[in-house]
Amino acid sequence: MLKSRFFLYIFLISIALTGCAKRGSITGGPKDTIPPILVGSSPRNMSTEFKGKEIRIDFNEYIKVKDINKQLIISPPMKYQPEIIPMGSASKFISIKIKDTLQENTTYSFNFGQSITDNNEGNPYSQFKFIFSTGPYIDSLSLRGSIKDAFSRETDNFVTVMLYEANETFNDSTIYKEKPRYVTNTLDSMVNFSLENLKEGKYHLIALKDKNNNYKFDPKADKIAFLNETVNVPDSVITGYQLELFKEVPVFKPVKPSQVSANRLYAGYEGDPKEMKVSVRNAASTEEIASVLTKVRDKDSLNVWLPRGLVTDSLKVQVSHRDSIKNFTVKFKEMKTADSLSVEAVQRGGLHFREKFMIRPSTPLVTIDSTKINLVNKDSVAVRFTYAYDAFKQEMEFDFPKEESEKYTFRLYPGALTDFYGNTNDTLKFNLSTRTYGEYGNLRLRLENVNRFPLILQLTNNKGEVKASYYSEGETQINFDAILPDKYQVRVIYDDNKNREWDTGSYLEKRQPEEVIWYKNGTDDLIDVRENWDVEQPINLGG
């Protein structure tokens, strides 16, 4: 009996111990979320009278340095980048070897951004700055502001903000050739900037989306923002400056034309081609060859259409733009002729109420015979239409009144279209259909606190694509009827030069881009338009 009780006692103790072991099992502890801690440096942070060539920074744990080329901001910029070790491997210290000659009486700031993390969990030592001065004191003034895109809803990240001293050496070419006195960067998550450790003085404030990361303005690659006036540091009146980034239209520059077929050249360009003209001559003659100029879709090139059957070794091509003239010689080779006329319909099947039906001929048209174009509905009743042909874009639009749930048929009979080569179309047939109005929504916008007219009102989707627009020369009640269900953003452009499009700025002309205002409504800036909905929305442009 005692023996049985003894074994029962041992069994119960074993179960209890097993249960305790399960409840007390090792889990590894909570995740480490603490960033590295600075424990010392040589020289110390915020030192003055620094004359050395190396800096060592010690931490309480193993760290890694990553993305240093994007994250590290040194102000003032150095001509020769310092050597920073270790890179990529774990260490408890960072060594900075300075290869540049430091300026006298200057405060230097090394902002490491998010580049320093602990070795195990990757916790960043966020915005760590190491600061020293080659003079007797640390400059402590600052300037703050924000960045926005002049046209788009979203603002670029990693925007470089720079200060140039406003002295006798600064001129319009300085930002193209010289590095600034002070620099900072918005890095990857901010639109606000802060330039710190500044000397008192007057400065030119510039921002760049600096593709080359060289602190110099390259108009072909970079966006720019600037103030027309200098800024004073310190400035007790202005607490924050707003800079609007824009991409300049490059200065017009023609590219040497190239032959693409027996009767066509590509004439490339940089800049705005609106006033571009091209004339072609046989190299052995002064007589100009008849040609037609059209835009190459989605490319910075123009088509130069030439007559069939040209026989020559080379062509003289003259490209003019306003007051500039450039001459080129193009070797002319035997190639396949590509001059047949075909027609592409932009809309296939369905046509929305707000759309115009568009076709694109493959070759430039010279004659359109509307008596050979016919439009009927599903009951074979003729429907009146109007048309317009854009010769430069090679696009032909048809407009006509549309009914709900209707089917339409366009027919272009032989000879309706004649192109540059005398080719005419065969019979073309395009079938189109409409939906019911109930499948669309109506949006009525009421503009409030309008600053000036004219203005362009645009509806964009979340990708920034313009889905509807209206040009107002005074109207404040604007209706967008029969628009597709979607969530829309509203953009208003003050069209100050009245050319019905947004105009960018120019640094050399000291011209800011035309003002753009996006509709804002707290945290949700989208206007939801659903099927069979009538949405009325006030748009306050007052600030």
C-alpha positions in Angstrom: 0.0 0.0 0.0 2.8 2.4 0.9 4.7 1.5 -2.2 1.6 2.2 -4.4 1.2 5.6 -2.7 4.9 6.4 -3.3 4.6 5.7 -7.0 1.4 7.8 -7.3 3.2 10.6 -5.5 6.1 10.5 -7.9 3.7 10.5 -10.9 1.8 13.6 -9.7 5.1 15.5 -9.1 6.3 14.6 -12.6 3.1 16.0 -14.2 3.4 19.2 -12.2 7.0 19.7 -13.1 6.2 19.0 -16.8 3.5 21.6 -16.7 5.8 24.1 -15.1 8.4 23.4 -17.8 6.0 24.2 -20.6 4.8 27.4 -19.0 8.4 28.5 -18.5 9.8 27.6 -21.9 12.4 29.9 -23.5 10.9 32.3 -26.2 13.9 34.4 -27.0 12.6 37.5 -25.2 11.1 40.7 -26.7 12.4 41.9 -30.1 15.1 44.5 -29.9 13.8 47.9 -31.1 16.4 50.1 -29.5 18.8 51.9 -32.0 22.5 52.1 -31.4 23.8 54.5 -28.8 26.8 56.9 -29.3 29.3 56.2 -26.5 32.1 58.5 -27.7 34.0 60.1 -30.5 37.3 61.6 -31.4 37.1 64.5 -31.6 33.9 65.0 -29.6 30.7 66.0 -31.4 30.3 69.8 -31.6 34.0 70.3 -31.4 35.6 73.7 -32.4 39.1 74.5 -33.9 39.1 71.1 -35.7 42.3 70.7 -37.8 42.4 67.0 -38.2 41.9 64.6 -41.1 40.1 61.7 -39.3 37.0 61.3 -37.1 36.1 58.2 -35.1 32.6 57.6 -33.8 32.1 54.7 -31.2 28.8 53.0 -30.5 27.6 50.6 -27.7 26.9 47.7 -30.1 27.8 46.4 -33.5 26.4 48.6 -36.3 26.2 48.6 -40.1 26.4 51.5 -42.5 24.2 51.2 -45.6 23.0 53.4 -48.5 25.6 56.0 -47.5 25.7 57.5 -51.0 22.0 58.4 -50.8 21.6 59.0 -47.0 24.8 60.9 -46.0 24.5 64.7 -46.4 27.6 66.7 -45.8 27.2 70.5 -45.5 29.0 72.5 -46.8 29.6 69.9 -49.6 33.2 68.7 -50.1 35.0 68.5 -53.4 36.4 65.1 -52.5 34.1 62.7 -50.7 35.5 61.4 -47.4 36.3 57.7 -47.0 34.0 56.0 -44.5 34.7 52.6 -43.0 33.5 50.0 -42.5 31.0 49.7 -45.3 28.6 46.8 -45.2 30.4 44.9 -42.4 29.6 45.0 -38.7 31.7 47.2 -36.5 31.4 49.1 -33.2 32.8 52.3 -34.7 32.8 54.5 -37.8 35.9 56.0 -39.2 35.7 59.2 -41.4 38.9 60.0 -43.3 38.7 63.5 -44.8 40.4 63.9 -48.2 39.4 67.6 -48.8 40.9 70.8 -47.6 38.5 72.2 -45.0 37.5 75.8 -45.2 38.5 78.1 -42.4 36.0 79.3 -39.7 33.4 76.9 -41.1 30.9 74.7 -39.4 30.6 71.2 -41.0 27.6 68.9 -40.5 27.6 65.2 -41.3 23.9 64.0 -41.4 23.8 60.2 -41.7 20.0 60.1 -42.3 18.9 56.4 -41.9 22.2 54.9 -42.9 23.4 53.7 -39.4 21.6 50.7 -38.0 22.3 48.0 -35.4 23.7 44.8 -36.8 21.0 42.4 -35.6 17.6 44.0 -36.1 18.4 46.9 -38.4 17.1 49.6 -36.0 18.2 53.0 -37.5 20.0 55.7 -35.6 17.7 58.2 -37.3 19.1 61.5 -38.5 22.3 61.3 -36.5 24.5 64.4 -37.0 28.2 64.8 -36.3 29.1 68.5 -36.3 32.4 70.3 -35.9 33.9 73.7 -36.7 37.3 74.7 -38.0 36.8 78.0 -36.2 36.2 79.1 -32.6 32.4 78.5 -32.5 29.6 76.4 -34.0 27.3 78.3 -36.4 23.8 77.8 -35.0 21.3 79.6 -37.3 18.8 77.7 -39.4 16.3 78.0 -42.3 13.2 75.9 -42.8 10.7 75.2 -45.5 8.8 72.7 -47.5 8.9 71.2 -51.1 6.0 70.5 -53.4 5.7 69.6 -57.1 4.5 72.5 -59.2 2.1 70.4 -61.2 1.7 66.9 -59.9 0.0 65.7 -56.8 2.9 63.7 -55.5 6.2 65.3 -54.5 9.6 63.7 -55.3 11.7 62.3 -52.5 15.4 62.8 -52.0 15.2 66.5 -53.0 18.4 68.5 -52.5 18.0 71.9 -51.0 20.9 74.4 -51.3 22.0 77.8 -50.3 24.4 80.0 -52.3 25.9 83.1 -50.8 24.4 86.2 -52.3 27.7 88.0 -53.1 29.5 89.5 -56.1 30.7 86.1 -57.4 27.1 84.7 -57.8 25.5 84.9 -61.2 23.0 83.0 -63.4 25.5 80.3 -64.3 26.7 79.6 -60.8 24.1 76.8 -60.1 25.2 75.0 -63.3 28.9 75.1 -62.4 29.5 75.5 -58.7 28.5 73.6 -55.6 26.5 75.5 -52.9 27.6 76.8 -49.6 25.1 74.8 -47.6 23.1 71.7 -48.5 20.4 69.4 -47.1 18.1 66.7 -48.4 14.5 65.7 -47.8 15.6 62.0 -48.0 13.0 59.3 -48.6 10.0 60.3 -46.5 9.7 64.0 -46.0 8.6 67.1 -47.9 10.0 69.5 -45.2 13.6 70.6 -45.0 15.8 72.2 -42.5 19.1 73.9 -43.3 21.1 74.2 -40.0 24.4 75.4 -38.7 24.3 78.4 -40.9 26.2 81.7 -40.8 24.3 85.0 -40.8 23.9 86.4 -44.3 22.0 86.7 -47.5 21.5 83.6 -49.7 19.9 82.3 -52.9 17.6 79.3 -52.1 17.5 76.6 -54.7 16.1 73.0 -54.7 16.9 70.2 -57.1 15.7 66.7 -57.8 19.4 66.1 -58.5 19.6 63.0 -60.7 23.5 63.0 -60.8 23.8 63.9 -57.1 26.5 66.4 -57.9 24.8 69.6 -56.5 24.8 71.2 -59.9 21.7 72.0 -62.1 21.4 69.9 -65.2 18.2 71.1 -67.0 18.0 68.0 -69.1 17.7 65.7 -66.1 16.8 67.7 -63.0 13.8 69.4 -61.7 14.4 72.8 -60.0 12.7 75.2 -57.6 13.9 78.6 -56.6 12.9 81.9 -55.0 13.0 85.1 -57.0 14.3 87.0 -54.0 17.2 86.4 -51.7 16.6 85.1 -48.2 18.1 86.5 -45.0 19.5 84.4 -42.3 18.2 84.8 -39.6 14.8 86.0 -40.8 12.4 86.8 -37.9 9.5 87.4 -40.3 9.3 84.3 -42.5 9.3 81.0 -40.6 9.1 78.7 -43.6 9.6 78.9 -47.3 7.8 76.8 -49.9 9.6 75.7 -53.0 7.8 74.4 -56.1 9.7 71.8 -58.2 9.3 71.9 -61.9 11.0 70.5 -65.0 12.1 73.1 -67.5 11.4 72.8 -71.2 14.9 72.4 -72.6 16.2 74.9 -75.0 15.3 73.8 -78.5 18.0 71.8 -80.2 17.7 69.8 -83.4 19.2 66.3 -83.8 20.6 65.2 -87.1 17.8 63.6 -89.1 18.0 59.9 -90.0 16.4 57.9 -92.9 13.8 55.3 -91.8 12.3 54.4 -95.2 12.6 55.3 -98.9 10.2 58.2 -98.4 10.6 59.2 -94.8 13.1 60.8 -92.3 13.1 61.1 -88.6 14.0 64.6 -87.4 14.7 64.4 -83.7 14.8 67.4 -81.3 15.1 68.6 -77.7 12.7 71.2 -76.4 9.5 72.5 -77.8 8.9 71.6 -81.5 5.9 73.9 -82.1 7.8 76.4 -84.3 10.0 73.8 -85.8 10.2 73.9 -89.7 12.1 71.5 -92.0 13.0 72.0 -95.6 14.6 69.3 -97.8 16.8 69.7 -100.9 18.6 67.4 -103.2 22.3 67.8 -102.5 23.0 68.3 -106.2 20.2 70.9 -106.6 18.9 74.1 -104.9 15.3 73.1 -105.6 13.3 72.3 -102.5 11.6 68.9 -102.3 8.0 68.9 -101.3 7.6 67.3 -97.8 5.1 67.1 -95.0 6.0 67.3 -91.3 4.0 65.3 -88.7 4.6 64.3 -85.0 6.0 60.9 -84.1 3.6 59.7 -81.3 5.2 59.5 -77.9 8.7 60.4 -79.2 10.7 63.6 -79.4 10.9 63.3 -83.2 9.0 64.5 -86.3 8.3 62.5 -89.5 9.5 64.2 -92.6 7.4 62.6 -95.4 9.1 62.7 -98.8 7.8 62.0 -102.3 8.2 58.5 -103.7 10.9 57.6 -106.1 13.6 60.0 -104.9 17.0 59.1 -106.5 20.0 60.8 -104.8 23.1 60.1 -102.8 22.3 62.6 -100.1 19.8 65.2 -99.0 20.4 68.7 -97.5 18.0 69.1 -94.6 17.5 72.5 -93.0 15.9 72.8 -89.5 14.7 76.2 -88.4 13.2 77.3 -85.1 12.4 80.9 -84.5 15.7 82.7 -85.3 17.9 79.6 -85.3 18.8 77.6 -88.4 20.7 74.3 -88.5 21.8 72.5 -91.7 22.4 68.8 -92.0 23.5 66.4 -94.7 21.7 63.0 -94.7 23.1 60.1 -96.7 20.2 58.6 -98.7 20.1 54.9 -99.2 17.9 52.5 -101.1 15.2 51.3 -98.7 11.7 49.8 -98.7 8.9 52.3 -99.5 6.4 52.5 -96.7 3.6 54.7 -97.9 0.4 52.7 -98.0 -2.6 54.3 -96.4 -4.2 52.5 -93.5 -6.6 53.8 -90.8 -6.6 52.9 -87.1 -9.7 53.6 -84.8 -8.8 54.8 -81.3 -12.1 53.6 -79.8 -13.1 50.1 -80.5 -16.8 49.2 -79.9 -17.8 51.4 -77.0 -17.9 55.2 -77.1 -18.6 57.3 -74.0 -20.9 60.3 -74.1 -18.1 62.8 -73.5 -15.8 61.3 -76.1 -15.2 62.1 -79.8 -14.6 59.3 -82.1 -11.0 59.4 -83.4 -9.2 57.7 -86.3 -5.5 57.9 -87.1 -4.3 57.5 -90.7 -0.9 56.0 -91.2 0.2 58.6 -93.7 -0.6 62.4 -93.8 -3.9 63.3 -95.4 -4.2 66.1 -97.9 -7.9 65.8 -98.9 -11.0 64.8 -97.0 -14.3 64.3 -98.9 -17.1 64.3 -96.2 -19.7 63.4 -98.8 -18.2 60.0 -98.8 -18.5 59.6 -95.0 -21.7 58.2 -93.6 -22.9 57.8 -90.0 -26.2 56.0 -89.2 -27.8 54.6 -86.0 -29.1 51.1 -85.4 -32.3 52.0 -87.3 -30.2 53.1 -90.3 -31.2 56.7 -89.7 -28.5 59.2 -90.8 -26.8 61.1 -87.9 -25.3 64.5 -88.5 -21.6 64.8 -87.5 -18.8 67.3 -87.7 -15.1 66.5 -88.1 -11.7 68.1 -87.6 -8.3 66.9 -88.8 -5.1 67.7 -86.9 -2.5 67.5 -89.7 0.5 67.7 -87.3 -0.7 64.9 -85.0 -2.3 62.9 -87.9 -5.6 62.6 -85.9 -9.1 63.0 -87.2 -12.0 63.5 -84.7 -15.8 63.1 -85.3 -18.3 64.7 -83.1 -22.1 63.9 -83.1 -25.0 63.8 -80.7 -25.2 60.4 -78.8 -28.2 58.6 -77.5 -28.5 56.1 -74.7 -28.1 52.4 -75.6 -27.6 53.2 -79.3 -25.5 51.6 -81.9 -23.7 53.6 -84.6 -22.0 52.7 -87.8 -19.4 54.9 -89.5 -18.6 54.2 -93.1 -15.8 55.8 -95.1 -16.3 55.0 -98.7 -13.5 54.8 -101.3 -12.0 58.2 -101.9 -13.1 59.7 -98.6 -9.5 60.1 -97.6 -6.6 61.0 -99.9 -3.0 61.0 -98.5 0.2 62.8 -99.5 1.0 60.1 -102.0 -2.3 60.1 -103.8 -3.4 56.9 -102.0 -7.1 56.6 -101.2 -8.9 54.4 -98.7 -10.9 51.3 -99.3 -14.3 51.1 -97.7 -13.9 51.4 -94.0 -16.5 50.5 -91.4 -16.5 51.2 -87.7 -19.2 50.0 -85.2 -19.7 52.0 -82.0 -22.2 51.6 -79.2 -23.2 53.7 -76.1 -24.3 52.8 -72.6 -27.2 54.1 -70.5 -26.8 57.4 -68.6 -27.5 55.5 -65.4 -24.1 53.8 -65.8 -22.4 57.2 -65.4 -22.3 59.8 -62.7 -22.7 63.6 -62.7 -20.3 65.9 -60.9 -21.2 69.6 -60.3 -18.3 71.7 -59.0 -18.8 75.2 -57.5 -15.6 77.3 -57.4 -15.2 79.5 -54.4 -12.6 82.3 -53.7 -11.3 82.3 -57.3 -8.3 84.5 -57.5 -8.4 85.2 -61.3 -9.5 84.0 -64.7 -9.0 82.2 -67.0 -8.4 78.9 -65.4 -8.3 75.2 -66.4 -10.2 72.8 -64.3 -9.1 69.1 -64.6 -10.4 65.9 -63.2 -7.7 63.3 -62.7 -7.7 59.7 -61.5 -5.4 58.3 -58.9 -2.7 57.8 -61.6 -2.7 61.5 -62.4 -4.3 60.9 -65.8 -6.7 63.7 -67.0 -10.2 62.3 -67.5 -12.1 65.5 -68.0 -11.3 69.2 -68.3 -13.0 72.6 -68.6 -11.6 76.0 -69.6 -13.3 78.7 -67.6 -13.1 82.4 -68.5 -15.5 83.4 -65.6 -17.8 80.5 -64.9 -17.7 79.3 -61.3 -20.5 76.6 -61.6 -18.9 73.8 -63.8 -20.7 70.6 -64.6 -19.1 67.3 -65.6 -22.0 65.2 -66.7 -21.9 61.6 -67.8 -18.4 60.8 -66.4 -17.3 57.3 -65.7 -17.6 56.2 -62.0 -14.3 56.7 -60.3 -12.6 58.6 -57.5 -11.4 61.9 -58.9 -8.9 64.5 -57.8 -9.5 68.2 -58.9 -6.6 70.3 -60.2 -7.0 74.0 -61.0 -4.5 75.8 -63.2 -4.4 79.6 -63.4 -3.8 80.1 -67.1 -2.1 83.5 -66.8 -0.8 83.6 -70.4 -4.2 82.4 -71.8 -2.8 79.6 -74.0 -5.1 77.0 -72.5 -2.3 74.8 -71.1 0.0 74.7 -68.1 3.3 76.4 -68.6 6.4 75.4 -66.7 9.0 77.9 -65.3 12.5 78.9 -66.3 15.4 79.6 -64.0 17.3 81.9 -66.4 14.2 83.9 -67.2 13.4 84.0 -63.4 9.9 82.8 -64.3 7.9 80.6 -62.0 5.5 78.0 -63.3 1.9 78.8 -63.6 0.0 78.3 -60.3 -1.6 75.0 -59.7 -4.1 74.3 -56.8 -5.3 70.8 -55.9 -8.6 70.4 -54.1 -8.2 69.4 -50.5 -10.8 68.2 -48.1 -9.1 67.1 -44.9 -7.5 63.7 -45.1 -9.6 62.6 -48.1 -8.9 64.6 -51.3 -10.9 62.3 -53.6 -14.4 62.9 -54.9 -16.3 59.7 -55.2 -18.6 59.6 -58.2 -20.7 56.4 -58.6 -23.1 55.1 -61.1 -26.4 57.1 -61.3 -25.1 59.6 -58.7 -25.3 63.4 -58.8 -22.4 64.8 -56.7 -22.3 68.5 -55.8 -18.9 69.7 -54.4 -17.7 73.2 -53.5 -14.0 73.8 -54.4 -12.4 76.4 -52.2 -9.4 78.0 -53.9 -8.8 80.5 -51.2 -6.0 78.6 -49.4 
